[in-house]
Amino acid sequence: MYVPGYYNCCLSEYAVDGNITTWVYQDMICAHSSRTNIQQEWWVVDLRNVYVIKEIEIYGRTDCCRDDLSNFDVDVIMPTCPSNGWNDLTDGDVSRCHYQTGEVNPSIRITCPSNTRGRYVRIKRRDMQALVICEVQVNGDQLNSTRKSGLLSTVAVYARGHIGYGYVGPVIETLAALSHIYCTCVCIMRTDCYTSEFDRNTNDCTLKGECTNGTQSSLFQDNNKDVFCVQ
């Protein structure tokens, strides 16, 4: 990110701090990229789970320089398996939500196409100019909405087992468990968990999330492990 010498500025997290204003005292609380003239500047937020994205609101500067938020694409990205964090941005399944040709003045609300889903939201310029974003708000529904809403007592939730297999997917957490039953129960109670992977030799329970090709093609044979995919 861009770091000027004459005022405080520009951290990428300023675009998701809940503040839509431009200045607070001597700090410009907007994400501000460098202008390198060798690459298209971009900014990404990790939603920490897969969502069906409905609307995205983007806020720009109100004092000047509105061309710093123009000529950009808004993409929703579903990560790949295995998940490699930010590396997924080039390999993941990209859904184009919007192209903004003119200046944002001072904000824009974007409605994404029906059933647009993903974990990352990326804003990327089509030219080599700087990118300045003061706030981004993403509205949508988490895919595991039945578990998130606390409806476990009324909605059937089950796990599909694969004995003697591991699962290639983004790791959420690893913990000790007495059995694959306990491991799967922990996964069911986590809204971000798609698969529990239990190692019978070490009693390690690995909770994993879902990504683009999160199906049986992501399974691999391992006689020491059992996998249960939560439905």
C-alpha positions as a Python dict, from the first residue, in 0.01 Angstrom:
ca = {
    (1, 'M'): (0, 0, 0),
    (2, 'Y'): (99, 362, -52),
    (3, 'V'): (275, 531, 245),
    (4, 'P'): (307, 913, 216),
    (5, 'G'): (560, 1101, 423),
    (6, 'Y'): (340, 1392, 527),
    (7, 'Y'): (33, 1225, 685),
    (8, 'N'): (-82, 891, 823),
    (9, 'C'): (-266, 683, 573),
    (10, 'C'): (-353, 397, 359),
    (11, 'L'): (-373, 59, 536),
    (12, 'S'): (-573, -200, 342),
    (13, 'E'): (-792, -271, 647),
    (14, 'Y'): (-919, 89, 641),
    (15, 'A'): (-1161, -26, 370),
    (16, 'V'): (-1336, -258, 617),
    (17, 'D'): (-1319, -59, 942),
    (18, 'G'): (-1686, 44, 938),
    (19, 'N'): (-1607, 411, 876),
    (20, 'I'): (-1720, 563, 546),
    (21, 'T'): (-1554, 902, 603),
    (22, 'T'): (-1224, 1008, 449),
    (23, 'W'): (-1031, 1187, 723),
    (24, 'V'): (-998, 1152, 1101),
    (25, 'Y'): (-760, 1413, 1241),
    (26, 'Q'): (-431, 1363, 1049),
    (27, 'D'): (-512, 1016, 923),
    (28, 'M'): (-677, 944, 587),
    (29, 'I'): (-873, 632, 679),
    (30, 'C'): (-899, 491, 328),
    (31, 'A'): (-710, 205, 167),
    (32, 'H'): (-467, 361, -82),
    (33, 'S'): (-252, 161, -322),
    (34, 'S'): (74, 270, -478),
    (35, 'R'): (88, 385, -840),
    (36, 'T'): (355, 162, -991),
    (37, 'N'): (273, 191, -1364),
    (38, 'I'): (366, -177, -1400),
    (39, 'Q'): (56, -353, -1268),
    (40, 'Q'): (-318, -314, -1220),
    (41, 'E'): (-382, -219, -858),
    (42, 'W'): (-628, -431, -659),
    (43, 'W'): (-778, -478, -312),
    (44, 'V'): (-935, -795, -169),
    (45, 'V'): (-1136, -885, 141),
    (46, 'D'): (-1152, -1241, 279),
    (47, 'L'): (-1506, -1310, 406),
    (48, 'R'): (-1377, -1615, 601),
    (49, 'N'): (-1655, -1833, 461),
    (50, 'V'): (-1844, -1893, 138),
    (51, 'Y'): (-2140, -1660, 85),
    (52, 'V'): (-2406, -1602, -176),
    (53, 'I'): (-2332, -1236, -246),
    (54, 'K'): (-2631, -1008, -304),
    (55, 'E'): (-2508, -649, -280),
    (56, 'I'): (-2174, -471, -247),
    (57, 'E'): (-2146, -106, -141),
    (58, 'I'): (-1824, 80, -217),
    (59, 'Y'): (-1734, 425, -79),
    (60, 'G'): (-1471, 658, -223),
    (61, 'R'): (-1312, 986, -119),
    (62, 'T'): (-1535, 1288, -63),
    (63, 'D'): (-1266, 1560, -55),
    (64, 'C'): (-1099, 1513, -394),
    (65, 'C'): (-940, 1266, -634),
    (66, 'R'): (-1254, 1072, -724),
    (67, 'D'): (-1080, 933, -1031),
    (68, 'D'): (-882, 712, -790),
    (69, 'L'): (-1196, 497, -767),
    (70, 'S'): (-1295, 444, -1130),
    (71, 'N'): (-1241, 202, -1420),
    (72, 'F'): (-1247, -109, -1199),
    (73, 'D'): (-1395, -458, -1185),
    (74, 'V'): (-1571, -606, -883),
    (75, 'D'): (-1519, -984, -869),
    (76, 'V'): (-1639, -1254, -631),
    (77, 'I'): (-1392, -1543, -609),
    (78, 'M'): (-1450, -1900, -494),
    (79, 'P'): (-1122, -2055, -368),
    (80, 'T'): (-972, -2371, -510),
    (81, 'C'): (-882, -2697, -337),
    (82, 'P'): (-630, -2706, -183),
    (83, 'S'): (-668, -2353, -57),
    (84, 'N'): (-351, -2144, -61),
    (85, 'G'): (-489, -1820, 76),
    (86, 'W'): (-427, -1521, -149),
    (87, 'N'): (-277, -1747, -418),
    (88, 'D'): (-633, -1863, -490),
    (89, 'L'): (-708, -1528, -652),
    (90, 'T'): (-543, -1639, -976),
    (91, 'D'): (-665, -2000, -968),
    (92, 'G'): (-1012, -1966, -816),
    (93, 'D'): (-1351, -1950, -985),
    (94, 'V'): (-1407, -1579, -1061),
    (95, 'S'): (-1759, -1433, -1097),
    (96, 'R'): (-1776, -1083, -1244),
    (97, 'C'): (-2022, -882, -1037),
    (98, 'H'): (-1978, -538, -1189),
    (99, 'Y'): (-1761, -313, -1405),
    (100, 'Q'): (-1747, 52, -1303),
    (101, 'T'): (-1630, 277, -1584),
    (102, 'G'): (-1680, 622, -1428),
    (103, 'E'): (-1595, 778, -1094),
    (104, 'V'): (-1770, 666, -774),
    (105, 'N'): (-1936, 981, -641),
    (106, 'P'): (-1918, 929, -349),
    (107, 'S'): (-2050, 571, -324),
    (108, 'I'): (-2205, 297, -535),
    (109, 'R'): (-2435, 6, -453),
    (110, 'I'): (-2387, -299, -675),
    (111, 'T'): (-2637, -581, -715),
    (112, 'C'): (-2458, -902, -811),
    (113, 'P'): (-2609, -1155, -1054),
    (114, 'S'): (-2827, -1424, -897),
    (115, 'N'): (-2641, -1703, -714),
    (116, 'T'): (-2305, -1524, -715),
    (117, 'R'): (-2105, -1707, -451),
    (118, 'G'): (-1753, -1699, -315),
    (119, 'R'): (-1521, -1624, -26),
    (120, 'Y'): (-1319, -1330, -162),
    (121, 'V'): (-1439, -996, -300),
    (122, 'R'): (-1184, -824, -522),
    (123, 'I'): (-1179, -469, -659),
    (124, 'K'): (-924, -433, -940),
    (125, 'R'): (-846, -143, -1172),
    (126, 'R'): (-827, -197, -1546),
    (127, 'D'): (-554, 66, -1583),
    (128, 'M'): (-227, 141, -1401),
    (129, 'Q'): (-359, 421, -1179),
    (130, 'A'): (-381, 423, -799),
    (131, 'L'): (-679, 264, -624),
    (132, 'V'): (-835, 439, -323),
    (133, 'I'): (-1123, 279, -129),
    (134, 'C'): (-1268, 426, 191),
    (135, 'E'): (-1514, 149, 277),
    (136, 'V'): (-1658, -175, 137),
    (137, 'Q'): (-1974, -339, 272),
    (138, 'V'): (-2076, -684, 149),
    (139, 'N'): (-2430, -816, 195),
    (140, 'G'): (-2522, -1181, 141),
    (141, 'D'): (-2617, -1514, 293),
    (142, 'Q'): (-2373, -1766, 434),
    (143, 'L'): (-2413, -2104, 263),
    (144, 'N'): (-2437, -2286, 597),
    (145, 'S'): (-2734, -2068, 693),
    (146, 'T'): (-2934, -2340, 872),
    (147, 'R'): (-2657, -2399, 1123),
    (148, 'K'): (-2582, -2029, 1160),
    (149, 'S'): (-2945, -1946, 1243),
    (150, 'G'): (-2962, -2200, 1525),
    (151, 'L'): (-3213, -2430, 1358),
    (152, 'L'): (-3032, -2754, 1441),
    (153, 'S'): (-3327, -2870, 1651),
    (154, 'T'): (-3572, -2843, 1360),
    (155, 'V'): (-3359, -2886, 1046),
    (156, 'A'): (-3198, -3222, 962),
    (157, 'V'): (-2819, -3203, 947),
    (158, 'Y'): (-2621, -3512, 859),
    (159, 'A'): (-2267, -3610, 761),
    (160, 'R'): (-2165, -3833, 472),
    (161, 'G'): (-1875, -4060, 573),
    (162, 'H'): (-1575, -4180, 371),
    (163, 'I'): (-1374, -4437, 568),
    (164, 'G'): (-1008, -4464, 473),
    (165, 'Y'): (-994, -4125, 300),
    (166, 'G'): (-859, -3775, 360),
    (167, 'Y'): (-996, -3452, 216),
    (168, 'V'): (-811, -3175, 29),
    (169, 'G'): (-950, -2844, 153),
    (170, 'P'): (-870, -2526, 348),
    (171, 'V'): (-779, -2607, 710),
    (172, 'I'): (-981, -2421, 973),
    (173, 'E'): (-852, -2578, 1294),
    (174, 'T'): (-684, -2893, 1427),
    (175, 'L'): (-773, -3032, 1770),
    (176, 'A'): (-758, -3355, 1968),
    (177, 'A'): (-1065, -3582, 1956),
    (178, 'L'): (-1151, -3920, 2108),
    (179, 'S'): (-1339, -4041, 1799),
    (180, 'H'): (-1459, -3943, 1454),
    (181, 'I'): (-1806, -3896, 1605),
    (182, 'Y'): (-1682, -3621, 1836),
    (183, 'C'): (-1481, -3468, 1552),
    (184, 'T'): (-1787, -3457, 1327),
    (185, 'C'): (-2004, -3306, 1602),
    (186, 'V'): (-1754, -3021, 1641),
    (187, 'C'): (-1769, -2962, 1265),
    (188, 'I'): (-2150, -2951, 1266),
    (189, 'M'): (-2147, -2680, 1532),
    (190, 'R'): (-1908, -2465, 1326),
    (191, 'T'): (-2071, -2257, 1052),
    (192, 'D'): (-1745, -2242, 856),
    (193, 'C'): (-1680, -2620, 865),
    (194, 'Y'): (-1766, -2844, 570),
    (195, 'T'): (-1557, -3154, 646),
    (196, 'S'): (-1417, -3325, 955),
    (197, 'E'): (-1104, -3534, 896),
    (198, 'F'): (-1015, -3774, 1180),
    (199, 'D'): (-674, -3943, 1203),
    (200, 'R'): (-716, -4275, 1387),
    (201, 'N'): (-343, -4302, 1468),
    (202, 'T'): (-296, -3961, 1628),
    (203, 'N'): (-657, -3876, 1728),
    (204, 'D'): (-614, -3547, 1543),
    (205, 'C'): (-938, -3387, 1428),
    (206, 'T'): (-891, -3146, 1138),
    (207, 'L'): (-1180, -2919, 1047),
    (208, 'K'): (-1182, -2807, 684),
    (209, 'G'): (-1387, -2570, 471),
    (210, 'E'): (-1548, -2610, 132),
    (211, 'C'): (-1411, -2467, -192),
    (212, 'T'): (-1475, -2474, -566),
    (213, 'N'): (-1422, -2844, -629),
    (214, 'G'): (-1533, -2951, -280),
    (215, 'T'): (-1679, -3284, -391),
    (216, 'Q'): (-1568, -3646, -394),
    (217, 'S'): (-1296, -3547, -641),
    (218, 'S'): (-1126, -3378, -344),
    (219, 'L'): (-1096, -3708, -155),
    (220, 'F'): (-771, -3902, -145),
    (221, 'Q'): (-709, -4250, -6),
    (222, 'D'): (-547, -4268, 338),
    (223, 'N'): (-612, -4581, 544),
    (224, 'N'): (-543, -4393, 869),
    (225, 'K'): (-812, -4129, 819),
    (226, 'D'): (-1190, -4096, 808),
    (227, 'V'): (-1372, -3805, 646),
    (228, 'F'): (-1727, -3684, 714),
    (229, 'C'): (-1880, -3413, 494),
    (230, 'V'): (-2154, -3214, 667),
    (231, 'Q'): (-2472, -3166, 461),
}
